[in-house]
Amino acid sequence: MDREQAAQDLELISKVMDSTRRRVDPQMFHLIIWGAIVLVWYPLMAWFQQARNGKAQVILGVGSVALGMVLSAWLGARASRRPRLPGANTSLARQLGRIVAIFVTTGVVLSFAIPSLAPHGEWYVAHVWGLLYALMLMTFGTFYSREVFWCGVPSLVATILALRWPEQAGYLLGPAMGLGCIVAGVIAERRVARLRRETLEAVDVA
């Protein structure tokens, strides 16, 4: 009987720990924002590149980055005013935030280094971001949600295909990266909304 009780206690503890681990707000609305921007930005960038319209490429690139930064900063500030998910696992949320920061920082550094150090390296900056997005989502999914892991696979496939057809990289990577980020963001935001709803229902019952 003691063994059965101990097994039940361990199972209960495991469920509580798993629930606590999953109770995290990774604020993945940022991925929805950047996914939507990349979905439009990359195909347009490829089109302007093929048309040899450098001015349009610069304007599009600066405008896309500026729009993404403004929207992320605004929504991030709103979300930081008060926790969206009471009792959330803030430790895991910080770790997930560091993961994203590592990949994004690496991408920014390589975006300057590759064109500067490699002949015709500018053709492969999009490939770098495609690979980093794939690894970021797959790593994120390993710690947060299995569904998010699979959202990174299309970006990895598109990156490999874009190596064969580099002039089509924007058309291949834009949809793969954009939709992957949007789907991952929607999955996370729906989970946060469900956990918030369950918390409110529990408070009402209490």
PyMOL commands that set and color helices and strands:
alter all, ss='L'
color gray80, all
select helices_A, chain A and resi 2-22+29-50+54-80+90-117+121-143+146-151+153-164+166-205
alter helices_A, ss='H'
color red, helices_A
deselect
rebuild
show_as cartoon
